[in-house]
Amino acid sequence: MTVRQQQLAELIAEQPAMADMVALYQDIVKAQGRYSVAQPVRPPTAAAIQSQIDSGRPVATLCSECFDWPAMAALAGDICEITTRHYPEMETDLQSLRTWLSEEGPEALSACLFGNAFPLLDLEDSSLIIFVLNHASYPWLHAVAQTLGPLPTYEHWERGDCPLCGGSPDLSYLQSQTGQRHLICSRCDTDWGFRRLGCPFCGTTTEGQRYFVDDNTGHRLYRCDSCGRYLKTIDRRMFWKEYTPMVERLRTLDLDVLAQQMARGVGNDSGMVNDVGGGQ
C-alpha cells in the first residue's frame, strides 16, 4: 500500500462523512498505479536543469521522451469513467471530455500540460477538464520528479508557477522552523520556496490582502483582492503532521467552501479569524 493509499484509508476512518468522496480518490490512485512510466534514458544534466530554471521554463520539458501521450489519454478516459461512476450527475460533461480524448487527446495533451492550452469544450463544469488532466498526468510528472530529485530553484525562481511542470499551485505551507512559504503544484505536487508577501497568481505585492486563520487546525486561506484567486495554506508551525498533497487537499475542503462563499460575497461565517495584512 502506498503512502497516499494509507492516508486516504486513515482519512475515511477519521472522517466517515467523507467516505464517498475519498473513495473516488482511492479509485483514481488505483487507476494511476496500473500504468507503467518510463524513466529518462539519459537524464538531463545539472547544467541543463539550471539553464531551464534560470530562463523560467518547466524542467520536465527536458524529459519529453518519458511522456506516453496515448497512455496518458487512456488514463484520462479511465478517470472520466471512474468519476462518472461516483458522480453520475456529471455524466454528460465527462462523456464530452472522453469524446475529445478519443479524437484529439494524445496529440493535444502536450499543449495542455506544458502550454495550458486546454480544450474549449461546452461543459457545465469547466473545472472537470483540469481535474481529469491533472490526475492523468500525475504518474508521468511524479516519475520525472523522482528521477531529477530536488530542483535547484534557489533565488532564481521567483515565479508562481511550478518549476517542474509549469502548473499552478493550489496549496502552500509555512515551514515549521523558519515560517518560509512553500507553494505546492496542483499537478505534480512539486513544492518550491516563494516570498511570503504577494500573490503567486497575478504577482501583485500590494499589502492588505486578506487571509483567514483557523487557530485550531493551522489552516489559512489567502485571497488576493486583485485577481480574486485564493491559496490554501498549512501552517506547520502549528500543525506538525505532514500529509501527502492529495490528502491535504481533501482535509482542507472547508477552505474551498469558504473561498466560494467569498466569491459570492457571502460573509465569513466559518469560525475562522479574519485578519488583514501581508503574510504573517
C-alpha positions in Angstrom: 0.0 0.0 0.0 1.4 3.4 -1.0 1.5 6.4 1.4 -1.3 8.0 -0.4 -3.5 4.9 -0.2 -2.7 4.5 3.5 -3.5 8.1 4.3 -6.8 8.0 2.3 -7.9 5.0 4.3 -7.0 6.8 7.5 -9.0 9.8 6.4 -12.1 7.7 6.0 -11.6 6.3 9.5 -11.1 9.9 10.9 -14.0 11.5 8.9 -16.6 8.9 7.9 -18.7 11.6 6.3 -16.1 12.0 3.6 -16.1 8.3 2.7 -17.9 8.7 -0.7 -15.6 11.5 -1.9 -12.4 9.8 -0.6 -13.5 6.6 -2.4 -13.3 8.5 -5.7 -9.7 9.3 -5.0 -8.9 5.8 -3.9 -10.1 4.5 -7.3 -8.1 7.2 -9.1 -4.9 6.2 -7.3 -5.5 2.6 -8.2 -6.0 3.5 -11.9 -2.8 5.6 -11.9 -0.9 2.6 -10.5 -1.9 0.4 -13.5 0.2 2.4 -15.9 3.9 1.9 -16.2 6.1 5.0 -16.7 9.5 5.0 -18.4 12.4 6.6 -16.8 14.6 9.0 -18.8 17.1 7.1 -20.9 19.6 10.0 -20.4 18.5 12.3 -17.5 19.3 16.0 -18.2 22.5 17.3 -16.7 22.6 19.7 -13.8 23.7 22.4 -16.1 20.7 21.8 -18.4 18.3 21.9 -15.4 19.8 25.1 -14.1 19.5 26.7 -17.5 15.8 25.8 -17.6 15.4 27.3 -14.1 17.3 30.4 -15.0 15.1 31.0 -18.1 11.8 30.3 -16.3 11.0 27.2 -18.4 9.5 24.0 -16.9 12.2 21.4 -16.3 10.0 18.5 -17.3 10.2 19.6 -20.9 13.8 18.2 -20.9 12.3 14.7 -20.3 9.8 14.6 -23.2 10.6 11.0 -24.0 9.1 9.9 -20.7 5.6 11.1 -21.6 3.5 8.4 -23.2 0.7 10.6 -24.5 -1.6 7.8 -25.7 -1.3 6.1 -22.3 -2.0 9.4 -20.6 -5.1 9.9 -22.7 -6.2 6.4 -21.8 -5.7 7.1 -18.1 -7.7 10.3 -18.5 -10.5 8.3 -20.1 -10.4 5.9 -17.1 -10.6 8.8 -14.7 -13.7 10.1 -16.6 -15.3 6.7 -16.2 -14.4 6.4 -12.5 -15.8 9.9 -11.8 -19.0 9.1 -13.7 -19.4 6.0 -11.6 -19.1 8.0 -8.4 -20.9 11.1 -9.6 -23.4 10.1 -12.3 -24.9 13.6 -12.4 -21.6 14.7 -14.2 -22.0 12.1 -16.9 -22.8 14.5 -19.8 -19.7 16.7 -19.2 -17.5 13.7 -18.7 -18.7 12.0 -21.8 -17.9 15.1 -23.8 -14.4 15.1 -22.3 -14.0 11.4 -23.2 -15.1 12.0 -26.7 -12.4 14.8 -27.0 -9.8 12.5 -25.6 -10.6 9.7 -28.0 -10.5 12.1 -31.0 -7.7 14.5 -30.2 -6.4 13.8 -26.7 -3.0 12.1 -27.4 -1.9 14.9 -29.9 -3.3 17.7 -27.7 -2.2 16.6 -24.2 1.3 18.1 -24.6 -0.1 21.5 -25.3 -2.4 21.1 -22.3 0.3 20.1 -20.0 3.1 22.5 -20.9 1.2 25.3 -22.6 -2.0 25.3 -20.6 -3.9 25.1 -23.9 -7.0 23.4 -22.6 -9.8 22.3 -25.0 -12.7 24.7 -25.4 -15.5 22.3 -24.6 -19.1 23.3 -23.8 -19.2 21.9 -20.3 -21.4 22.8 -17.4 -18.4 22.5 -15.1 -15.3 23.5 -16.9 -13.1 22.6 -13.9 -13.6 19.0 -14.7 -11.0 19.3 -17.5 -8.3 20.4 -15.1 -9.4 17.7 -12.6 -9.1 14.9 -15.1 -5.9 16.1 -16.8 -4.1 16.8 -13.5 -4.7 13.3 -12.3 -4.0 11.8 -15.7 -0.6 13.5 -16.0 0.5 12.8 -12.4 2.2 9.4 -12.8 4.5 10.7 -15.5 5.3 14.0 -13.8 5.8 12.2 -10.5 8.3 9.8 -12.1 10.2 12.7 -13.7 10.3 14.5 -10.3 11.7 11.4 -8.6 14.4 11.0 -11.3 15.5 14.6 -11.2 15.4 14.9 -7.4 15.2 18.3 -5.7 15.4 21.2 -8.2 18.0 23.9 -7.8 15.4 26.7 -7.7 17.3 28.9 -5.2 16.8 32.6 -5.7 16.5 32.3 -9.5 12.8 31.1 -9.4 10.6 34.0 -8.3 7.6 32.7 -10.2 4.2 31.5 -9.0 4.1 28.6 -11.4 5.7 25.2 -10.9 9.4 24.9 -11.9 8.9 21.3 -12.8 5.8 21.3 -15.0 4.5 25.0 -15.1 1.3 24.1 -13.2 -0.4 26.5 -10.8 -0.2 26.0 -7.0 -3.3 25.1 -5.1 -1.7 24.6 -1.7 1.1 26.1 0.3 2.7 25.5 3.7 4.8 27.5 6.2 7.9 25.7 7.3 7.9 24.7 11.0 11.2 26.3 11.8 11.5 29.4 9.7 8.0 30.1 8.6 9.1 30.3 4.9 6.3 29.8 2.5 6.4 27.0 0.0 4.0 26.5 -2.8 2.7 23.1 -3.9 1.9 22.4 -7.5 -1.7 21.2 -8.2 -0.5 18.8 -10.9 2.8 17.2 -9.8 3.0 18.0 -6.1 6.4 19.7 -6.5 7.0 22.3 -3.8 9.2 25.4 -4.1 10.0 28.4 -1.9 8.1 31.6 -2.6 8.1 35.0 -0.9 5.6 35.5 2.0 4.1 38.7 0.8 2.4 38.7 -2.6 0.0 36.7 -4.9 1.6 33.8 -6.8 -1.1 34.0 -9.5 -1.1 37.7 -10.6 2.2 38.8 -9.0 0.8 41.7 -7.0 2.7 42.6 -3.8 0.1 45.1 -2.6 -0.3 44.9 1.2 -3.7 44.4 2.6 -4.5 41.1 1.0 -7.0 39.2 3.2 -6.4 35.9 4.9 -8.4 33.7 7.2 -6.8 31.7 10.0 -8.1 28.8 12.0 -6.1 28.7 15.2 -7.3 25.1 15.9 -6.0 23.5 12.7 -3.2 25.7 11.5 -5.1 26.2 8.2 -5.2 29.5 6.4 -6.9 30.8 3.3 -5.2 33.6 1.4 -7.3 35.6 -1.1 -6.0 38.1 -3.5 -8.1 41.2 -3.8 -6.5 42.0 -7.2 -7.2 38.8 -9.1 -9.7 37.1 -6.8 -7.9 33.8 -6.7 -7.1 32.0 -3.4 -4.5 29.7 -1.9 -5.0 27.2 0.9 -2.1 27.1 3.4 -1.0 24.8 6.2 1.0 26.4 9.0 3.4 23.7 10.1 4.5 25.9 13.0 1.1 25.0 14.5 0.3 21.6 12.9 3.4 19.4 12.5 1.9 16.3 10.9 2.6 16.1 7.1 0.1 14.6 4.7 0.5 13.9 1.0 -0.8 16.9 -1.0 -3.8 14.8 -2.2 -4.9 14.2 1.3 -4.2 17.8 2.3 -6.5 18.9 -0.4 -9.3 16.8 0.9 -8.6 17.7 4.6 -8.9 21.4 3.7 -12.1 21.3 1.6 -13.7 23.7 4.1 -11.4 26.3 2.8 -12.6 25.8 -0.7 -16.2 26.3 0.5 -15.1 29.5 2.3 -13.4 30.8 -0.8 -16.6 30.1 -2.9 -18.6 32.0 -0.3 -16.2 34.9 -0.5 -16.5 34.9 -4.3 -20.3 35.1 -4.0 -20.0 37.9 -1.4 -21.2 35.8 1.5 -19.8 36.8 4.9 -17.2 34.8 6.7 -19.3 32.5 8.9 -16.8 29.7 9.1 -15.5 30.5 12.5 -12.1 31.5 11.1 -10.3 34.6 12.2 -10.4 37.3 9.6 -7.1 39.2 9.5 -5.9 41.8 7.1 -2.4 42.3 6.0 0.5 40.5 4.4 1.7 37.0 5.2 2.3 36.7 9.0 
